Amino acid sequence: MYEHDVIVVGAGGAGLRAAIAADEEGADVALVTKLHPVRSHTGAAEGGINAALQEGDSWDLHAYDTMKGSDYLGDAPAIDTFAQDAPEEVIQLEHWGMPFSREDDGRVSQRPFGGLSYPRTTYAGAETGHHLLHTMYEQAVKRGIEVYDEWYVTRLAVTDHDDPEDRVCHGCVAYDIKSGEIHGFRANNGVILATGGLGQAFDHTTNAVANTGDGCAMAYRAGVPMEDMEMIQFHPTTLPSTGVLISEGVRGEGGILYNDNEERLMFEYGYANNDGELASRDVVARAELTEVNNGRGIEDEYVHLDMRHLGEERIIDRLENILHLAEDFEGVDGLDEPMPVKPGQHYAMGGVECDENGETCIEGLYAAGETACVSLHGANRLGGNALPELLVFGARAGHHAAGKDMKTAEIQTGPSAKSEPGDVEPPVEPGAVDAGSDDVAADGAAVEPQSVLENAVDHERRRVEELLESDGINHAEVRADVQQTMTGNVNVFREEDGLKEALRDIREARTEYENVAVEDPSRTYNTDLIHTIETRNILDVAEAITLGALAREEFRGAHWRAEHQERKDDEWIKHTMLAWNEGTPELYYKPVILEGDEQTYEPKERSY
């Protein structure tokens, strides 16, 4: 057993920033991560980091753009906190040595991004996430923060009180990928979940293969509600063959989208008469797919993104990495020809419910980054807001978990925040096949930290032994079925029949998962075992996404419903919540907070 004050699960941008913040408070902190930190998916982020740095810009303008982009589903305390803290975090990065792109006078460069009223996106070429990750990892090494590299956390150690808001998290259980051993990690102050996104619930995604919704699913099964899971962002510019991301920076620099008729589609068909290619991501993604569906797509699949007119010097200076991606994956030279692009799953706006200090309803359990839902992004995230979210809320979670005295959070969490029960009629019973168990202590009223942790370790050892020693099907069959139905039925355009079909498919996949086994008996680098455990998490998050999508009968942000083609503010300015009650998902709602520090945000028509 290992023991530290603060355990951070995941070592991407949010995890590293949280660990550094906890260390700043004097805590003994450790990172437990299934990937080496610099292999984390944060490194794939290309575009930039939004912050109001220049004269003429301000945090309240950034906050307004973020709330508008969220389609008024974001919470004002989270948005205002984020916009106020972002400049300081970017300046701190610069002081740590982040190699930002700069103007001739030495100032950090900022460029336009979709949905922004001011060019406030700082960047480092088209490799911003890569440089951010390395800059913060240097800080972790400098501070001597312990890193348990290639340890896969599979379960939280949580007490078994009936009410989740009475539960306490005392640590977590992790599988040492190098040796096959399973050990407990005791956290004296808190556990921070920073495991990244859930893109592997879909088969066309910009996300890495490691992004399987681990933190989200573990917290859900331990009793923390998941929030707004239906809100999935589909990035408008991914490469058709792979899902590899083509940065919004291309459009920020002036890249143009053309359909098969060589028409500038964003203007020609009125999708965004003012901002064109720099409308928010949900608007551009729907525009592209509408072109394809109306017969104006290229090869009935994609559109063209053209940056040739920017000139070689500017492209090499600011977008060189994009040239390599287009050449390597599509055989296209972006200097001489347009690049094929289409929407692909990119980001989860929803996630583990937490407040603006990163705290969940379970004492000692925090979440940050894409794992979390504060809610900052609401129904749609603006490009350039993900990386500063990692910094701002990673830092706040780390400080709070380490004991820093911080302002009391305004956002309420847990079932007690419920404003009304949910109403959804799925075609099949959702949840665990054998309902009746949460990922909590299972020996009565276990509350003593050591016994809670030992209980969790024993449970995971038994589970792994069973997977290794039994006969059954390979998890890959189950995972592929889920990914295909999610991409086919829970994509940019959603219809009731398709959502119900996806829930049937997920239910069948859950039943099949009861029969999975791992053929490889080895204990060292058994990737089949790791992927088998991950597939359980994919099932949980995929079902949650689809249940939320079926329940929300309106068109808001990234959530488009064929049967409900309007935003229904009187009925749906509320968060969709799902709680895992002994294996049975409970749907309920809680209010969106629109009252901010400087203003009350009034919902308006969102046009670009």
C-alpha positions, 0 to 999 in steps of 0.5 A: 500500500502507498500513502500520500496526502493527495493522489492525482489520477491521470497526468495530463494537463489537468492532473499535472496542474493539480499536482503542482498546485497541491505541492505549492500548498506543501502537500505530499502529492503523487500522480498515478497514471496509466500513461507516461505524463508526456504521452497524455492526450493533452499533447494532441491539443493543437489550437491554443489557450484563451485568456483576456490579456490585451488592452481592449479585451476583458475577462467579462467579455471572455465570460460572455462569449463562453456563456453564449457559446454554451447556449446558456447551459453553463453555470455563471460561477464556473464561467466567471471564475474561469475567465478571471483566473485564465490570464494569471494561469497563462502568465504563469505558464509563460514564466515557467518557460512555455514557448508561446508564438510571439509577435515581432515586438516580443508579445505573446501572439493571440489569434481569432477562434470560433465564437470569440468576440476578440482574438484572445487565443494564445498558442505555440504554433500548432502544437500548443498542447504538446508544449504545455504538457512538457512545460508542466511536466518539467515543473513536476520533475523540478518539484520532485512530485512522485509519479507512479507511471503505468499504473492503471487506477480501476476503482475508488476506495469509498465508504458505503453510506447509503447517501452518497453525500455522506460517503468519504473517498480514502484513496484508490486501487491501481493495477501495475501494468509492468508487473500485474500487481494490484495495490491500494493508494491511500489519500489522507486529504483527497483524490483528484480524478483527471483521466481525460475524455471518453472518445473511445465510446465512438469509432470516429474520434480525435481522442487517443485510444486511452481515452475511455472515460475511466474517471467518469465511470469510476466516480459514477459507480461510487455515487457521484452524479454525472452531469449533461452527458448528452453534450458531446462536441463533434469537431468540424475538422477531422481527417476522414480516414482516421479522425485525426484533428485539424486545428481550429487554428487553420480557420483562425488564420483564415482557412476556408471551407468549400463544398463540392461545388467550390462554394464557400458554404458557411456564407453561401447557404447562410449558416453563419453570415457574420463569422463564417468559418469562425462560428462556434464548433456546433454550428460549423459541424452541422453545416458541413454534414448538412452539405453532405446530406444535401448532396454537396459533399465531396465523395458524399462524405466530407468538405474541403478546408483550404489554407493555400491562400495564406502563403507558405511562410505563414503556414510554416510559421504557424501551422507546420504540424497541420501540413505533416498530418494532412500529408501523413494521413491523407496524402495531401500537400496543404500548400498546394491543395485543400484538405478533406475534413468532416466532423468527428467526436472530439470532447465531452462537455459533461462529466463528473459533477463538481463545483468550482473548487473541483469538489464532488458530493463525496468528501475527499473526491475531486475532478478536473479537466475533461473528466469534470463538469463544473459546468463551464462549457454547457451545451458547447465548448468554444475552441481554445477554452479546454486548455485554460480549463485544465489550468484553472480548475486543475489548480483550484482542485489541487489547492483545495484538496491540499487544504488551502482556505478558498472561497466557498463554492456557489455550485451545489453538488449531489442529489440534494441539489435536485430541483425535479425528477427526470422523465425518460422512457428507454426501450430497455432497462438501463444500468448494470445487468445484475443491479445491486452493487456500487463501487463502494465498501461492501462489508457493512458500515465500513468507514475506517480508511484502512479497511475501506481501502483493503476491501477495495483492493480485495475486490479488484484482485478477485475481479482481475483473477476472474477475467484471467482464469475464466473462458469467454468472449473477447472484449473487442467484440463488445467495444466495437458494437458500442462504438458503431452504434454510438457513431451511427445513432448518437452523432451530430444529428440525433433522432428518437428511433436512433437513440432508442436503437443505441440503448438496445445495442448498449444493453445487449453489449452489457449482457455480452460483457458479462461473458468476457474473459482475457485469453492472455494469462500473462501479468506483464504488460497485458494490454488485453486485460487493460482494454477489457477493464476499460470497456466496462467504463465505455459501456457506462459512459455510452449509456449515460450519453444516450439516456441524456440525449433521449431525455433532453427534448430540445435543440441546444448547442451540440445537442440536435434532435430531429423531433425538437427543432427549437431551444426551449428555455422555459423548460430546458435551462437545467442540467441533466443529471444521472446517479448510479443507484446500486446499478440503476441509473436515476435521472433528475435535473438541477437548475442552471445558475445564470447569475454571475459576478458582474451580470445576470446572463439573459438567454438570447438567440445565438447567431454568428 
